[in-house]
Amino acid sequence: MKYHIGGDLESRWATVVKSSLTVQSESWDWVTTIDEADVWVVIPNDSTSLADLAERSSPHIVFVDNNLPLQCNKKNHHLLPAPMRGAKLIRLLDQIVDQIKQNPITKSSPPPAVEADASPEEGDADAEETQPSWRGKNIKLGGSPNLSRFPVTAELTVWLQQMAASPVSYDEMVTALPMDKELIETVLNKLANDGILLDETGSKLLPFKTSQEGSLLGKLWGKKPKK
């Protein structure tokens, strides 16, 4: 399934969005008009017509702002705190893709074919953990992934390169990079989902399930996420 994303953004913020897409397991195309998009990212400014956006029932609109008018309160509206961070955008896009799969709202996103879940390993009740399985462990990479596809800091890149050569302590990594902890968890979860995150014995570490929450905007107005 291919999704389409674009935005009313300056070039530097468009670069942040595009680099974040490289970590997504889904395939994305960048589009230049809102009518082509499944997801449209907006950083509101004086020229932004919030009234027009508020009337739209599609596509999913991500407002990068710390406040949002009451009229922008639909299921396809999402609020992302400013300034935009790659890790938070990645998590929000995961939630939006789940919403699109469950309830497509745009012509460019027809209902996807139902895919069979990957079979869990023998003896496992579930193929995924609800908490990261690598915490407190020495971890390494099985193979040599293209690290340039991750929107990571130079410091985190050094740790990932070391993981490709030999096991490193997860606890030492997050202690050394406390400001990048959320980004570390997001990247490691993608690597685990790809099947190349290993413990020091060479056993695969399972990805963990992110909570299937409703839109961030819904939570702000006191709405409970749908079950």
C-alpha positions in Angstrom: 0.0 0.0 0.0 1.4 3.4 -1.0 0.4 6.6 0.9 0.7 10.2 -0.2 2.0 13.1 2.0 2.7 16.7 1.4 2.5 20.0 3.3 2.4 23.7 3.6 5.9 23.9 4.8 9.2 25.7 4.5 11.9 23.6 2.8 13.7 22.8 6.0 10.6 21.4 7.6 9.7 19.5 4.5 13.1 17.9 4.8 12.3 16.8 8.3 9.1 15.1 7.1 10.8 13.4 4.1 13.6 12.1 6.3 11.1 10.7 8.8 9.3 8.8 6.0 12.4 6.7 5.4 11.9 5.0 8.7 8.3 4.1 8.0 7.5 0.5 6.9 4.9 1.8 4.5 5.7 3.3 1.1 5.2 7.1 0.8 5.1 9.5 -2.1 5.5 13.3 -1.7 2.8 15.3 -3.3 2.4 19.1 -3.8 -1.4 19.6 -3.4 -3.7 18.8 -0.5 -6.2 17.0 -2.8 -3.6 14.4 -3.7 -2.6 13.8 -0.1 -3.6 11.2 2.4 -1.7 13.2 5.0 -1.1 17.0 4.8 1.3 18.7 7.3 0.7 22.3 8.1 2.7 24.8 10.2 0.1 27.5 10.7 1.1 31.1 9.9 -0.6 34.4 9.1 -1.4 33.2 5.6 -2.9 29.8 6.7 -6.6 29.6 6.2 -7.6 27.6 9.2 -11.3 28.1 8.4 -10.9 26.3 5.0 -8.9 23.5 6.6 -11.5 23.1 9.3 -14.2 22.3 6.7 -12.2 19.5 5.2 -13.1 15.9 6.1 -10.0 14.7 4.2 -7.1 14.2 4.1 -5.6 13.7 7.5 -4.2 17.1 8.5 -1.3 17.4 10.9 -1.1 20.9 12.6 2.3 21.6 13.9 1.4 24.0 16.6 0.9 24.2 20.4 -2.6 25.5 20.1 -5.5 24.9 17.8 -8.9 26.6 17.3 -11.9 24.7 18.5 -13.4 24.4 15.1 -10.4 22.2 14.0 -11.7 19.2 15.9 -12.4 16.4 13.5 -11.1 12.8 13.4 -8.8 13.7 10.5 -7.2 16.6 12.4 -4.1 15.9 14.5 -2.0 18.2 16.7 1.8 17.9 16.8 3.7 20.1 19.2 6.0 22.7 17.8 8.8 22.6 16.9 8.3 19.5 14.8 10.5 16.5 15.9 11.1 13.5 13.7 10.5 10.9 16.4 7.1 12.4 17.4 6.1 12.7 13.7 7.0 9.1 13.1 4.8 7.9 16.0 1.9 10.1 14.8 2.1 8.8 11.3 2.0 5.2 12.6 -1.3 6.1 14.3 -2.7 7.9 11.2 -1.9 4.9 9.0 -3.8 2.6 11.4 -6.7 5.0 11.1 -6.6 5.0 7.3 -6.5 1.2 7.3 -9.5 0.9 9.6 -11.5 3.7 8.0 -10.2 5.1 4.7 -11.4 8.7 4.1 -9.6 9.7 0.9 -9.9 8.6 -2.7 -6.1 8.0 -2.8 -6.3 5.5 0.0 -8.8 2.7 -0.8 -9.2 0.0 1.8 -6.1 -2.1 1.8 -6.3 -5.9 1.4 -6.3 -7.7 4.8 -2.9 -9.1 5.4 -2.3 -12.2 7.5 -0.4 -11.5 10.7 3.0 -12.9 10.9 3.0 -16.2 12.7 4.4 -15.9 16.2 7.3 -18.1 17.2 6.4 -21.4 18.8 5.6 -21.0 22.4 4.9 -17.2 22.1 1.3 -16.1 22.8 2.0 -12.9 20.8 4.6 -12.0 18.1 5.1 -8.6 19.7 5.9 -7.3 23.2 4.0 -4.5 24.9 7.3 -3.1 26.2 10.7 -2.9 24.5 12.4 -6.3 24.8 15.9 -4.8 24.6 15.9 -2.7 27.8 18.7 -3.8 30.1 20.4 -5.9 27.4 23.4 -5.8 25.2 22.2 -5.4 21.7 23.6 -5.5 18.2 22.5 -5.4 14.5 22.3 -8.4 12.3 23.6 -7.2 9.0 24.4 -3.7 7.9 21.3 -1.5 7.5 21.5 1.8 5.6 21.8 4.1 8.6 21.4 7.2 6.4 17.7 6.4 6.1 17.1 7.2 9.8 16.7 10.9 10.9 19.1 10.5 13.7 21.7 12.7 15.4 25.4 12.3 14.7 25.9 10.9 18.2 23.2 8.2 17.8 24.7 7.3 14.4 28.0 6.5 16.1 26.2 4.1 18.5 24.3 2.4 15.7 27.5 1.9 13.7 29.1 0.3 16.8 26.0 -2.0 17.1 26.7 -3.2 13.6 30.2 -4.3 14.7 29.6 -5.7 18.2 27.0 -5.6 21.0 26.5 -2.4 23.0 24.6 -1.8 26.2 21.2 -0.3 25.7 21.3 1.3 29.2 24.7 2.9 28.4 23.3 4.2 25.1 20.3 6.0 26.7 22.5 7.3 29.6 24.9 8.8 27.1 22.1 10.3 25.0 19.3 11.2 27.4 17.7 13.8 25.0 17.4 11.1 22.3 15.7 8.4 24.3 12.4 8.6 22.4 14.1 8.6 19.1 16.3 5.7 20.2 13.2 3.6 21.0 11.5 4.5 17.7 14.6 3.5 15.6 15.2 0.3 17.6 11.6 -0.7 17.2 11.9 -0.2 13.4 15.1 -2.3 13.4 13.3 -5.0 15.5 10.4 -4.9 13.1 12.9 -5.5 10.2 14.2 -8.5 12.1 17.8 -7.3 12.4 17.9 -6.2 16.1 19.6 -8.9 18.1 20.7 -9.6 21.6 24.3 -10.5 22.3 23.5 -14.2 21.8 22.2 -13.5 18.3 18.5 -14.0 19.1 16.1 -11.7 17.4 14.5 -9.1 19.7 10.8 -8.6 19.0 9.2 -5.2 18.3 6.8 -3.8 20.8 3.3 -2.7 20.3 2.6 1.0 20.3 -0.7 2.0 21.9 -3.5 2.3 19.3 -4.7 5.7 20.5 -7.0 8.1 18.9 -5.8 11.4 17.4 -3.8 13.7 19.6 -6.4 16.3 19.1 -9.1 14.0 20.4 -7.2 13.5 23.6 -6.8 17.2 24.0 -10.5 17.7 24.0 -11.1 14.9 26.4 -12.2 12.3 23.9 -11.4 8.7 24.7 -9.6 6.7 22.0 -11.7 4.2 20.1 -11.2 0.5 21.0 
